[in-house]
Amino acid sequence: METVMKLASQKAVVIFSKSTCCMCHAIKRLFYEQGVSPMVYEIDEQPNGRETERALMRLGCSPTVPAVFIGGKFVGSANNILTLHLDGSLKKMLKDAGALWL
């Protein structure tokens, strides 16, 4: 779990993803379209991917991917991110974390 938190704090936006997950792809695309360049960890391509997935589960990520961290804090999965985007609060969070300049 310590490794996940360390990775999550390395950049303003960090996404734990799986390369074959369609919702992960959609969430990554949403951030790119907002002008954000997130750090993406494809856990199915990492040698310690299973360990990372178990750590995400212990943090309360269900499903485990996509797991989005903004400003080093766990924000949620696809449903949470889409809700924040639709109500307009995602952009403010991104600005506050230094991921967006406008």
Backbone as ProteinMPNN parsed JSONL, in Angstrom:
{"seq_chain_A": "METVMKLASQKAVVIFSKSTCCMCHAIKRLFYEQGVSPMVYEIDEQPNGRETERALMRLGCSPTVPAVFIGGKFVGSANNILTLHLDGSLKKMLKDAGALWL", "coords_chain_A": {"N_chain_A": [[0.834, -1.187, 0.0], [2.001, 1.173, 0.667], [3.679, 1.624, -1.499], [1.835, 2.176, -3.553], [0.742, 4.607, -2.631], [3.021, 6.176, -2.688], [3.614, 6.195, -5.451], [1.276, 7.434, -6.297], [1.598, 10.024, -5.481], [3.479, 11.16, -7.097], [2.88, 12.766, -9.264], [0.571, 15.336, -10.373], [-1.837, 14.191, -11.307], [-2.627, 10.843, -11.174], [-3.196, 7.735, -12.596], [-4.233, 4.501, -12.078], [-4.427, 1.743, -14.053], [-5.673, -0.703, -16.429], [-4.507, -2.112, -19.376], [-6.352, -3.324, -21.069], [-8.845, -2.489, -20.345], [-11.884, -0.976, -20.975], [-13.205, 1.146, -19.652], [-11.107, 2.305, -18.304], [-9.666, 3.295, -20.45], [-11.505, 5.216, -21.367], [-11.568, 7.019, -19.201], [-8.89, 7.878, -19.086], [-8.791, 9.166, -21.555], [-10.653, 11.22, -21.116], [-9.219, 12.834, -19.283], [-7.0, 13.55, -20.881], [-8.339, 15.034, -22.851], [-9.095, 17.19, -21.351], [-6.803, 18.538, -21.166], [-4.923, 17.594, -19.469], [-2.075, 15.817, -18.446], [-1.809, 12.879, -17.326], [-0.022, 10.683, -15.062], [0.232, 7.411, -15.882], [-0.265, 4.179, -14.766], [-0.13, 1.088, -15.951], [-1.319, -1.579, -14.639], [-1.513, -4.228, -15.386], [0.653, -4.614, -16.938], [2.831, -4.434, -15.369], [5.444, -5.86, -13.386], [4.844, -6.253, -10.677], [2.102, -6.13, -10.607], [-0.153, -7.56, -9.569], [0.202, -7.307, -6.821], [-0.024, -4.523, -6.6], [-2.687, -4.245, -7.386], [-3.99, -5.566, -5.268], [-3.329, -3.812, -3.196], [-4.704, -1.529, -4.031], [-7.296, -2.47, -3.735], [-7.398, -2.687, -0.941], [-7.375, -0.022, -0.33], [-9.902, 0.658, -0.908], [-10.762, 0.733, -3.492], [-13.049, -0.153, -5.781], [-14.512, -1.114, -8.607], [-11.081, -2.203, -9.011], [-9.712, -0.798, -10.984], [-10.469, 1.861, -13.264], [-8.323, 3.63, -11.069], [-8.172, 6.69, -9.688], [-6.04, 9.26, -8.713], [-5.739, 12.452, -7.434], [-3.729, 15.127, -6.82], [-2.338, 13.538, -5.037], [-4.254, 12.281, -3.546], [-6.746, 9.775, -3.188], [-9.349, 9.765, -5.434], [-11.326, 8.348, -6.726], [-13.108, 5.917, -8.754], [-14.194, 5.249, -12.13], [-16.989, 6.005, -12.082], [-17.079, 7.962, -10.02], [-15.307, 9.9, -11.064], [-16.548, 10.636, -13.479], [-18.933, 11.699, -12.468], [-17.932, 13.892, -10.999], [-16.867, 15.326, -13.122], [-19.171, 15.935, -14.622], [-20.607, 17.546, -12.828], [-18.973, 19.688, -12.682], [-16.951, 20.006, -10.799], [-14.582, 18.62, -11.093], [-12.771, 19.992, -12.725], [-12.02, 22.133, -11.071], [-10.731, 20.737, -9.009], [-8.571, 19.729, -10.449], [-7.267, 22.096, -11.163], [-6.585, 23.072, -8.618], [-4.766, 21.117, -7.863], [-2.718, 21.635, -9.535], [-2.667, 20.568, -12.053], [-3.957, 21.663, -14.167], [-3.843, 24.706, -15.945], [-5.498, 26.704, -16.839]], "CA_chain_A": [[0.0, 0.0, 0.0], [2.934, 2.305, 0.719], [4.148, 1.833, -2.87], [0.758, 2.837, -4.29], [0.656, 5.999, -2.189], [4.222, 6.858, -3.179], [3.398, 6.405, -6.882], [0.151, 8.357, -6.466], [1.991, 11.392, -5.157], [4.561, 11.581, -7.978], [2.398, 13.734, -10.249], [-0.716, 15.913, -9.97], [-2.88, 13.203, -11.589], [-2.099, 9.492, -11.379], [-4.261, 6.774, -12.882], [-3.887, 3.086, -12.127], [-5.264, 1.289, -15.143], [-5.321, -1.943, -17.124], [-4.465, -1.789, -20.799], [-7.491, -3.914, -21.773], [-10.087, -2.017, -19.711], [-12.495, 0.097, -21.76], [-13.485, 2.293, -18.784], [-9.808, 2.949, -18.073], [-9.384, 4.054, -21.668], [-12.403, 6.377, -21.384], [-11.144, 7.972, -18.157], [-7.628, 8.482, -19.547], [-9.163, 10.067, -22.65], [-11.278, 12.388, -20.494], [-8.163, 13.701, -18.753], [-6.242, 14.103, -22.01], [-9.171, 16.046, -23.496], [-9.122, 18.357, -20.462], [-5.484, 19.151, -21.22], [-4.139, 17.046, -18.362], [-1.197, 14.711, -18.82], [-1.659, 12.077, -16.116], [0.906, 9.557, -14.981], [-0.614, 6.22, -15.985], [0.366, 2.902, -14.44], [-0.886, -0.058, -16.468], [-0.916, -2.596, -13.666], [-1.403, -5.547, -16.026], [1.944, -4.659, -17.623], [3.851, -4.269, -14.34], [5.788, -7.142, -12.754], [4.19, -6.338, -9.364], [0.724, -5.705, -10.842], [-1.097, -8.215, -8.634], [0.408, -6.665, -5.521], [-0.607, -3.188, -6.724], [-4.139, -4.41, -7.411], [-4.422, -5.879, -3.891], [-3.198, -2.576, -2.418], [-5.821, -0.672, -4.431], [-8.493, -3.03, -3.098], [-7.355, -2.324, 0.477], [-7.698, 1.407, -0.243], [-11.324, 0.817, -1.146], [-11.036, 0.827, -4.927], [-13.888, -1.249, -6.253], [-13.468, -2.008, -9.074], [-9.727, -1.719, -8.722], [-9.287, 0.151, -12.015], [-9.42, 2.847, -13.066], [-8.207, 4.268, -9.761], [-7.638, 8.012, -9.992], [-5.511, 10.055, -7.611], [-5.491, 13.845, -7.803], [-3.021, 15.764, -5.717], [-1.898, 12.512, -4.093], [-5.392, 11.724, -2.794], [-7.631, 8.907, -3.962], [-10.605, 10.437, -5.764], [-12.32, 7.338, -7.023], [-13.022, 5.187, -10.009], [-14.852, 5.877, -13.275], [-18.246, 6.657, -11.701], [-16.771, 9.176, -9.267], [-14.675, 10.873, -11.947], [-17.573, 11.146, -14.391], [-19.834, 12.546, -11.682], [-17.213, 15.149, -10.738], [-16.757, 16.033, -14.402], [-20.483, 16.45, -15.003], [-21.052, 18.631, -11.952], [-18.034, 20.797, -12.821], [-15.965, 20.112, -9.721], [-13.32, 17.986, -11.481], [-11.869, 21.021, -13.24], [-11.486, 22.867, -9.915], [-9.777, 19.846, -8.349], [-7.378, 19.673, -11.297], [-6.582, 23.383, -11.012], [-6.026, 23.112, -7.268], [-3.627, 20.184, -7.805], [-1.679, 22.092, -10.443], [-2.707, 19.777, -13.289], [-4.525, 22.544, -15.192], [-3.405, 26.091, -15.756], [-6.555, 27.652, -17.24]], "C_chain_A": [[0.877, 1.248, 0.0], [3.434, 2.64, -0.685], [3.098, 2.568, -3.696], [0.678, 4.311, -3.911], [1.866, 6.804, -2.665], [4.078, 7.167, -4.665], [2.326, 7.456, -7.122], [0.531, 9.805, -6.202], [3.086, 11.928, -6.08], [4.162, 12.629, -9.0], [1.023, 14.211, -9.813], [-1.878, 14.943, -10.198], [-2.209, 11.869, -11.903], [-3.287, 8.561, -11.56], [-3.666, 5.377, -12.895], [-4.919, 2.448, -13.055], [-4.869, -0.116, -15.56], [-5.46, -1.653, -18.609], [-5.667, -2.317, -21.584], [-8.84, -3.429, -21.263], [-10.662, -0.819, -20.478], [-12.816, 1.325, -20.902], [-12.191, 3.037, -18.446], [-9.455, 3.826, -19.268], [-10.231, 5.337, -21.702], [-11.971, 7.441, -20.371], [-9.832, 8.643, -18.561], [-7.918, 9.505, -20.635], [-9.803, 11.346, -22.111], [-10.221, 13.356, -19.97], [-7.346, 14.34, -19.873], [-7.028, 15.214, -22.696], [-9.303, 17.308, -22.655], [-7.792, 19.11, -20.494], [-4.56, 18.686, -20.113], [-3.305, 15.882, -18.892], [-0.945, 13.861, -17.576], [-0.519, 11.076, -16.214], [0.014, 8.319, -14.954], [0.226, 4.985, -15.683], [-0.554, 1.781, -14.914], [-0.495, -1.264, -15.617], [-0.829, -3.993, -14.268], [-0.096, -5.694, -16.795], [3.119, -4.512, -16.651], [4.172, -5.628, -13.721], [5.117, -7.33, -11.391], [2.723, -5.919, -9.451], [-0.29, -6.297, -9.883], [-1.008, -7.581, -7.249], [-0.215, -5.262, -5.524], [-2.123, -3.27, -6.689], [-4.683, -4.725, -6.014], [-4.362, -4.636, -3.012], [-4.338, -1.61, -2.761], [-7.127, -1.155, -3.816], [-8.552, -2.645, -1.622], [-7.665, -0.839, 0.683], [-9.176, 1.677, -0.474], [-11.69, 0.983, -2.604], [-11.837, -0.395, -5.359], [-14.763, -0.731, -7.382], [-12.092, -1.383, -8.887], [-9.215, -0.734, -9.753], [-10.501, 0.668, -12.772], [-9.47, 3.413, -11.65], [-7.485, 5.59, -9.982], [-7.253, 8.737, -8.701], [-5.248, 11.459, -8.142], [-4.87, 14.526, -6.595], [-2.599, 14.782, -4.643], [-3.013, 11.876, -3.294], [-6.266, 10.889, -3.717], [-8.968, 9.604, -4.16], [-11.695, 9.434, -6.079], [-12.081, 6.646, -8.344], [-13.837, 5.929, -11.069], [-16.128, 6.621, -12.88], [-18.002, 7.97, -10.964], [-16.228, 10.268, -10.182], [-15.698, 11.465, -12.901], [-18.565, 12.047, -13.675], [-19.196, 13.9, -11.407], [-17.087, 15.981, -12.013], [-18.092, 16.686, -14.768], [-20.959, 17.583, -14.102], [-20.071, 19.808, -11.916], [-16.947, 20.873, -11.772], [-14.625, 19.461, -10.066], [-12.317, 19.034, -11.938], [-11.239, 21.808, -12.101], [-10.443, 22.02, -9.183], [-8.471, 19.793, -9.13], [-6.571, 20.971, -11.201], [-5.886, 23.47, -9.666], [-4.792, 22.227, -7.127], [-2.481, 20.606, -8.712], [-1.603, 21.302, -11.739], [-3.238, 20.589, -14.463], [-4.093, 23.968, -14.901], [-4.504, 27.09, -16.069], [-7.785, 27.504, -16.397]], "O_chain_A": [[0.524, 2.261, -0.604], [3.596, 3.812, -1.021], [3.429, 3.48, -4.453], [0.558, 5.17, -4.784], [1.738, 7.98, -3.005], [4.386, 8.278, -5.098], [2.442, 8.272, -8.036], [-0.157, 10.717, -6.66], [3.575, 13.038, -5.87], [5.025, 13.315, -9.547], [0.377, 13.574, -8.981], [-2.798, 14.875, -9.383], [-1.345, 11.778, -12.774], [-4.247, 8.589, -10.79], [-2.717, 5.1, -13.628], [-6.126, 2.597, -12.862], [-3.86, -0.653, -15.104], [-6.423, -1.019, -19.04], [-5.967, -1.803, -22.661], [-9.877, -3.916, -21.712], [-10.009, 0.216, -20.612], [-12.707, 2.449, -21.391], [-12.19, 4.261, -18.319], [-9.001, 4.959, -19.108], [-9.725, 6.41, -22.029], [-12.01, 8.635, -20.669], [-9.683, 9.854, -18.394], [-7.346, 10.595, -20.632], [-9.518, 12.437, -22.605], [-10.319, 14.563, -20.191], [-7.037, 15.53, -19.821], [-6.451, 16.23, -23.083], [-9.592, 18.381, -23.186], [-7.671, 20.191, -19.917], [-3.533, 19.311, -19.849], [-3.781, 15.071, -19.686], [0.023, 14.093, -16.852], [-0.109, 10.678, -17.304], [-0.86, 8.198, -14.096], [1.288, 4.778, -16.27], [-1.622, 1.558, -14.346], [0.539, -1.89, -15.852], [-0.143, -4.857, -13.722], [0.228, -6.788, -17.258], [4.274, -4.47, -17.076], [3.279, -6.457, -13.547], [4.849, -8.464, -10.994], [2.163, -5.41, -8.48], [-1.196, -5.597, -9.431], [-2.023, -7.35, -6.592], [-0.861, -4.867, -4.553], [-2.775, -2.455, -6.036], [-5.727, -4.201, -5.625], [-5.24, -4.424, -2.176], [-4.876, -0.947, -1.873], [-7.968, -0.347, -3.422], [-9.619, -2.314, -1.106], [-8.157, -0.444, 1.74], [-9.65, 2.793, -0.261], [-12.825, 1.342, -2.918], [-11.352, -1.525, -5.304], [-15.687, 0.039, -7.122], [-11.967, -0.184, -8.637], [-8.36, 0.093, -9.435], [-11.485, -0.059, -12.901], [-10.55, 3.645, -11.107], [-6.331, 5.613, -10.411], [-8.027, 8.814, -7.747], [-4.607, 11.629, -9.18], [-5.42, 14.501, -5.494], [-2.51, 15.143, -3.469], [-2.755, 11.018, -2.45], [-6.495, 11.246, -4.872], [-9.636, 9.985, -3.199], [-12.858, 9.646, -5.738], [-11.023, 6.763, -8.962], [-14.133, 7.113, -10.908], [-16.327, 7.759, -13.304], [-18.649, 8.976, -11.255], [-16.639, 11.425, -10.088], [-15.714, 12.678, -13.111], [-18.991, 13.059, -14.23], [-19.84, 14.937, -11.562], [-17.192, 17.206, -11.972], [-18.132, 17.848, -15.175], [-21.646, 18.491, -14.568], [-20.299, 20.795, -11.218], [-16.084, 21.747, -11.858], [-13.627, 19.727, -9.396], [-11.142, 18.97, -11.577], [-10.049, 22.121, -12.153], [-9.396, 22.528, -8.784], [-7.39, 19.81, -8.542], [-5.341, 20.942, -11.164], [-4.732, 23.891, -9.582], [-3.878, 22.545, -6.366], [-1.401, 20.016, -8.671], [-0.597, 21.354, -12.446], [-2.996, 20.245, -15.62], [-3.992, 24.376, -13.744], [-4.444, 28.227, -15.601], [-8.763, 28.222, -16.601]]}, "name": "protein", "num_of_chains": 1, "seq": "METVMKLASQKAVVIFSKSTCCMCHAIKRLFYEQGVSPMVYEIDEQPNGRETERALMRLGCSPTVPAVFIGGKFVGSANNILTLHLDGSLKKMLKDAGALWL"}
